[in-house]
C-alpha cells in the first residue's frame, strides 16, 4: 500500500523562539547576511513573545542592519498576537508583498497602525481579515503603497477614529472607494481628511 500523505499543519513548525524586537532584528540580520545562522528558516520562527514591530522592516535610516528594501520572505505564519505596535513596520519596504491575512493584530494599541505600509510600493498582500476595531488612527497606513487595492470592507472602523482615508493611492480615491469600503462609515469630514493613503 502506498504511504499516506502527511496532513499539513495549520501553522509552520517553530524552531526558534524570538523574545523581543531587538532579538528579532539581530535574527533577521544574521539569517539574511550571515554565512551561517542559528535561527533557522524565517517562516518557522516563533515571535509570539515579541510585542513591538516598530520599523522592523523599515528602510528608515539606521533602523535595520539588513536590506529591508528588498525583503520579501514568507512571514505569513508568524504569531503576532502579542504585538501592540505595527507603527511603520514595513515603511519603505519596496519589495514586500506577502499574504498577512493570518496575522493577529487585535492587541495593537489605538495608534498602533500609523504608517504600517507607508512607502511599501509593491505591497498588495491580503490584510482584509485584520481586526483593527480598536484603532483610533490609521494615519499614513498605506501612504505611497501604489499597488495596494485589496477589499477592506470587513474592517470595522470605530466611529471616533481619526486620520483615515484621503488620496494618494490610485485605486483608493476618496470619491470612489474610501468611504464605501468601510464596514462603518466615517462620522466626520475630519475622519476623511486624515490621510491614510496620503502622499
Secondary structure in CASP SS format (residue, H / E / C, confidence):
PFRMAT SS
TARGET T0000
AUTHOR 0000-0000-0000
METHOD secondary structure of the structure
MODEL  1
X C 1.00
X C 1.00
X C 1.00
X C 1.00
X C 1.00
X C 1.00
X C 1.00
X C 1.00
X C 1.00
X C 1.00
X C 1.00
X C 1.00
X C 1.00
X C 1.00
X C 1.00
X C 1.00
X E 1.00
X C 1.00
X C 1.00
X C 1.00
X H 1.00
X H 1.00
X H 1.00
X H 1.00
X H 1.00
X H 1.00
X H 1.00
X H 1.00
X H 1.00
X H 1.00
X H 1.00
X H 1.00
X H 1.00
X C 1.00
X C 1.00
X C 1.00
X C 1.00
X C 1.00
X C 1.00
X C 1.00
X C 1.00
X H 1.00
X H 1.00
X H 1.00
X C 1.00
X E 1.00
X C 1.00
X C 1.00
X C 1.00
X C 1.00
X C 1.00
X E 1.00
X C 1.00
X C 1.00
X C 1.00
X C 1.00
X C 1.00
X C 1.00
X C 1.00
X C 1.00
X C 1.00
X C 1.00
X C 1.00
X C 1.00
X C 1.00
X C 1.00
X C 1.00
X H 1.00
X H 1.00
X H 1.00
X C 1.00
X C 1.00
X C 1.00
X C 1.00
X C 1.00
X C 1.00
X C 1.00
X C 1.00
X C 1.00
X C 1.00
X C 1.00
X C 1.00
X C 1.00
X C 1.00
X E 1.00
X C 1.00
X C 1.00
X C 1.00
X C 1.00
X C 1.00
X C 1.00
X C 1.00
X C 1.00
X C 1.00
X C 1.00
X C 1.00
X C 1.00
X C 1.00
X C 1.00
X C 1.00
X C 1.00
X C 1.00
X C 1.00
X C 1.00
X C 1.00
X C 1.00
X C 1.00
X C 1.00
X C 1.00
X C 1.00
X C 1.00
X C 1.00
X C 1.00
X C 1.00
X C 1.00
X C 1.00
X C 1.00
X C 1.00
X C 1.00
X C 1.00
X C 1.00
X C 1.00
X C 1.00
X C 1.00
X C 1.00
X C 1.00
X C 1.00
X C 1.00
X C 1.00
X C 1.00
X C 1.00
X C 1.00
X C 1.00
X C 1.00
X C 1.00
X C 1.00
X E 1.00
X C 1.00
X C 1.00
X C 1.00
X C 1.00
X C 1.00
X C 1.00
X C 1.00
X C 1.00
X C 1.00
X C 1.00
X C 1.00
X C 1.00
X C 1.00
X C 1.00
X C 1.00
X C 1.00
X C 1.00
X C 1.00
X C 1.00
X C 1.00
X C 1.00
X C 1.00
X C 1.00
X C 1.00
X E 1.00
X C 1.00
X C 1.00
X C 1.00
X C 1.00
X C 1.00
X C 1.00
X C 1.00
X C 1.00
X C 1.00
X C 1.00
X C 1.00
X H 1.00
X H 1.00
X H 1.00
X H 1.00
X H 1.00
X C 1.00
X C 1.00
X C 1.00
X C 1.00
X C 1.00
X C 1.00
X C 1.00
X C 1.00
X C 1.00
X C 1.00
X H 1.00
X H 1.00
X H 1.00
X H 1.00
X C 1.00
X C 1.00
X C 1.00
X C 1.00
X C 1.00
X C 1.00
X C 1.00
END
